[in-house]
Amino acid sequence: MKIGIIGAGAAGMIVVATIAENLKGNAEIFLIEKNDGIGKKVEITGGGRCNVTTGLRDIKEVLKKYPRGANFLKFAMYNFSPADVFDWVSSHGVPLKTEEDMRVFPKSNNGKDVTNLFKNIFEKNKINLLLKYNVLDITKKDEKFHVKFSNGEAMNFDFLVLTTGGNAYSQTGSTGDGYAFAKSLGHKITNLSPSLHAFTFADKNIKNLAGISFKDVTLKIKGKKTYEFIGPFLFTHKGISGPAVFAISSMAAHEKFNNGEVFLFIDFFPDKKYENIFNELNKNISENQKKEFINVLRNFVPKALAEMMCKDAEISEKKCSEVGKKDLNKVTEFLKNMKFRISGKTPGEEFVTAGGVDLRDVDSKTMESKICPNLYFAGEILDVDGFTGGFNLQAAWCTGRIAGESIVKKIK
């Protein structure tokens, strides 16, 4: 019995480990990877520390972190939960820690420890690891999967698992090849868009705000739909980045941001009403009539942002005694609803693909194709993606785990 797994990322590695540890040599397992090593993308998550999973334990709360695919993931997530992943990795010799923001990392802060864990399993179980093997074509005939490689070789498999990732982070080999393979075997691919990215703004003066950060603001995007998220972010030389930005980019992944017609709005004081901000500003200027208004505004926001707001409100040179109700309304609007035109996207550290293999054609309890028997999918190739914080690796682990277990049941 030959099992082929194409793609040695998180999903592919856990599929192989699951089958190997359960079948104990009763099948030939081939892990096929076009890179010269395994787990390239796994190692670079979390800034190279490998954000293994989330520290959240309530599965209902965990599933809320997936803008696409939450219902599909439910069975797999309960089957191999974040707590299960934590215990499994720990039991294989990599101690983990949960940080304040509920992200889970190796205690060593070294992502390579996670890939080394799998290397040890593969060596122990004599897995056929085919590195630098680029798949050209996959066909199915007489219940066998025929896989052709760019080096002229070809192999037949009884079971095939596609764990090729998405088309984000091309430098790690995630170039979207798996979508073509899935289509050739009868599957539909949904619209594909980058997710978990930062935004660039059209405003050239944005570079003056670079480095300014906020703990809790409300970000709102108004495109074809309206999206909203509260959390931390920071200004960059070209736009904004940070956890709240990645989250809202995930929610709005399929919006078109390069036409200059989509705007992002920032509420710097989500816990205060418009009227409260207006009254606070009014009280401040009445108590500081001789001061320049910009110095009062600096009590509310950092200097560079105060300067931008005053410039846009055309009150940069005004003293508090010269600031009228109309001016205060403008500034209050900036504090509660500052508007930026989005001009594009830039990659974040966990850049992933929104979209993938249509979930309607995949059995959520086994990860097996409903169209092509003995074909399985796991990880980012599926139309499943989550927020930053270990949720995408968790989706890869749990879908890969259940795919591996399903193959084991069939063979046993």
N, C-alpha and C positions, 0 to 999 in steps of 0.2 A: 504494500500500500504506500503510494507516494503522495506527500502533501507539499504543495508549493505555496510559499508566502512571499508576495512581492512587495517590498518596501520594509526596510529595517528601522523604522521610527518607533515611537512608543507603542502604537497598536500592534505592529508586526512583531516586536520583541516580546510582548506579553502573550500574543497568540502562540508563538513558538515555545515559550517557557511553560505555558499551560499544557500544551499537548505533550511536550517532552516529559514533564514531571508526572503526568498521568498515564501515559502509554508505556513508559519505561522501555523504549527501544522497539516497540511493536509496530513501528512505521518508520519510513524514511522521510525525514523532514528536511526541506530545502528552504533556506532563507535567502532570498535574492535581492541584492542591493546594488544600485549603479554607482554609489559612492565607494570610496576606498575604506570606509568604516561604518559602524552602526551608530544609531542614535544621535546624528549630527544636530538635529533641531532640539532634541531633548536636552542636550548639554548647554544650549545657549539660552534656554528659558530662564527667567529670573536673573538676568544679567550674568549668566554663566554658572549660577548656583543650582539650577534645576528646581523650579517650583513644582515639586512632585504632585501635589494635590492641594485641596483646600482643607483647612482645619474645621470647617463647618461640619456638624454631625447630623443635623436635621435634614433628611433627604428632600423634604418638601421645599425647604429654603434653598437647598443646593440647586434643585431643578429650576428655581426662579431665575437663576443666573444664566440660563440658556435662551436667548431670544428666538432661536430656531432649534427645533428637535427635542424640546423638553419632554413631551408626551412619549415620543419614540424611545427616549433614554430611560424611562421610568423603571422598566423591568431590569435592565442591565445595571442601573445605578443601585438598586436594592440588592442585586446579586453580588456586586463587587463595589461596595460603597467607599467613600473617602477613608473611613475607619479601617475597612478591609485592606485598602491599598497601603495605608500607613503600617498596618501590622505585617503585611506580606513583605514589603520592602525592608522593614526592620528585621524580620525573621531571616532575611537573606543576607544579613551582615552589613546593612547600611543604616545606622542610627539616624532618626529624623527628629526635627524640632518644629514646633508651631510658633510662629512669630505673632506679635501683637495684632497685625492686620489679618490674621488667620491664614496666612500662606505657610505652606509646609516645605521645608528644605532639608537636605542632608545636614547633619550637625557639622560636617566638615566644610560646608559651603562650597563644595566642589561637585559640579554636575557630572563629572567623569565617573564618580563613584557609582552612579546609577547605571550608566552603560557598562561599567566593569562588572556589576552584579549579573547582568545578562550574559556577558562574555563568559563568565564562570559557569553559568548554567549550560550554555551552548557547548563549551568544551567538555564538561562533565557528561553530557548526554550525546556527545558525538553528532552534533547538528552539522549538516552540510551548509556551510556559510559561503555563498557565492558572491564575492565582492567584485565591483567593477563589471557587473553583468547587466548590460542595458537591454531591456525587453523591447523588441520591435513589434511583435504581433502575438495575439492570443486567439485561438479558435477552439471550438469544441466539436469533437466527432467521436461517435461510438462511446459516449460517456467518459471520454478522456479529454483533458485540457492540453492542447498542443501549444507550447510556448517557444517562440523563436527569439534568439538573441542576436545582437549586432555583430558578435564575433563569429557568426555562422553556425553556432551550436543550436540545438533544439532539444526540448525535453517534454515528456508526457507526465501529467499528474492526474491522480484520482480526485483529489480535492484541491481547490485553489482559493487563496484568500488575498484580496486586494487591499493593501494597507499603504498605499502610495502617497498619502497626504494630499494637500491641496496644491494651489499654485502660488502660494506666498513663500517668501524666502528662497528664491531660486538658487542662491549660493549654497544651500544645504541639500539641493537635489529635489526640492518640492516644486516640480515644474508642471504638475497637472497631467502627467502621462496616464495616470489611472483612469481619468475620465474617458479617454479615448478607448481604453481597454473595456471599460464598463459598457460603453455604447456599442462596441463591436459584439458584446455578448447579450445585447437586447435591452440595456438599461437606459433610462432617460436621465439627463443631467439638468438640474435647475439652473437658474441664473447665477453666475459667479461674480462675487465682488470681494474686495479686500475688507477685512474687519480688524478691530483693535488697532486703529491707526490714529495719528495726530492730524490736526487740521492746519492748513495754511490759509492766511487771510489776504485779501486784496489790498488792505490798508498798508501803505509803505511805512507809516510811522510806528507800526507794531513792534519793530526792532527795539524801540526805546523802552518797551515794557519787559524785555527779556529777563527772565530770572525771578519775576514777581510771582508769588504763589499764594493760594488761598486754600483753607481747609475745607470749608463747606459752602459751595455756591450752587445755584440752580442753573444748569445749562439747558437751553431749549433750542431745538432745530425746527425750523418751519420750511418744509419742502412740500412734496406731494402729501405727506402726513406730518403730524407734529409729534416730536419725541422730546422727552424730558428726563433729566437725571440730576440727582443731588450728590455732590462729592467733591474731593480735592482736585485741583488742577494747577498748572502753571503756564505763564506766558513764555513763548520761545522767540527766537529772532524772526520767525516767519508766521507764527500763529499761536496755537495752544496745544498742550500735551498733558499727560497725567491720567490717573485712574478714572476720573469722571468723564474725561474726553474719550478714552478708549471704550468705556461702557456705552456712551451715547453713539459713538461711531459704529459700534456693534448693532445697536438697535436700528440705526439708520443706514445699515450697510449697503442696501440696494438703491439708495438715493444717488442721483447724479450731481456731483459737487463741482464739476469742472466747467459748468456753463455760466457761473457767476450769478445764478438766480436763487441760490439757497442761502439763507441767513442763519447765523447762530446768535442767540440772545443770552446775556449773562445777568443773573440777579445776584449781586454781591451780598445781599442781606435777605436771604429767603425766609428768615424767621421774623422779619419786620414788615409791616404794611407800608404802602406808599405814603400814607398820611403821617405815620410815625417818623419816617425818614425826613419828610418835608418839615415837620415841626421841630425835629432835632436840629436840622440845618438852620432853620429860622431863629431858634433860640441861640445857637452859636454865633450867628452874625449880629444879633442884637446885643450880645455881650462883648463883642469884639469889633465895634464899629470902625475903629481906626486901622485895623489890620487888613492886609490884602486877603481877599476871599480864598485864594489858593491855599493859604496857610491854615485856614479853618477846614477846608476840604481834606487836608492832609491828616486830620484827626479821624477821617473815615476810611481813606484808602492811601496806599503808598504814593510818594511824591510824583513819580513818573506818570502814574495813572491819573492823579489829580491834575497834573499839567495837561494831559491829553483831554480830559473832560472839560477843563476850563477853556482850552483852545477851541474845542468843538462847539462849546456854548458861547464862544466869543466874549468871554469875561476874564481873560487872562490878566488884564491890567487893573481890574476893578477892585476897589476897597469894599469891605463889607457894607459900608453905608451906601454904596452905589448899586448894590445888588437888589434887584426887584423881584416881585413874585414870579414873573415870567422866567427870569434867570434861574430861580430856585426850582421851578418845575422842570426845566431842562436838565439841571444837575441831578435832581431826584430821579428823573427818567433814566439817566445814565447809570445811576447806582442800582436801580431796580430792573433795568431792561436795556443794557448796553448792546448795541447791534453791530455785528461784524459780517461782512460778506465773505463767504467761504469760497476760496479759489482752487483748493485741491487737498490732497491727502499725502501724508508722509508716514513711513512705517514706524510702528511702535515695537517694543522689544518682544512682544508675543504675536506679531502680525500673523493673522490666520485668514482662511478663506471662508466667506459666507456663501452657502450653496454647495451643491454636490450631487451625489447619486440620490435620485428621488426616493424618499423613505417609503412611499406607498408600495414599492416593489421589493422591499426587504422585510423579512420577519424580525420584529423587534425582540423576540424571545430567543432567537438563535443567531441572528445576523446573516442568515442564509437568504440567498436570492429566491424570490417567489417565481422568477422567470426561468432561471438556469440552475437546476439542482446541483448541489455540491460546490457552488460558488458562494463565497462569503465576503463581506465587507466589514471593515472596522476603522475607526479613527476619522481623520479629517476629510477623507474622500466622501464621506456621507454628508448629507445636508443637515449637519449639526454643528453649532459653534456656540461658545460661551464667552462670558466676560473674562477679563484678566484676573489672575489670582489662583491659577492652578486648575481652573475648570476645563480647559481644553485638553490638558493632559489627563485629567480624570475621565473625560469622555472617551479618550483613546484607550485608557486602561480597561474601563468597564466594558466597552464594546468588543475590544480584543479578547478579553477574558471569556466572555460568553461565546464568542465565535470559536475559540479554542475548545471550550468545554463541549460545545455542540458537536464538533468534529470527533472528539473523544468518544462521546455517546454513540455516534454512528459506527465507529470502528469497533468498539467494545461489544 
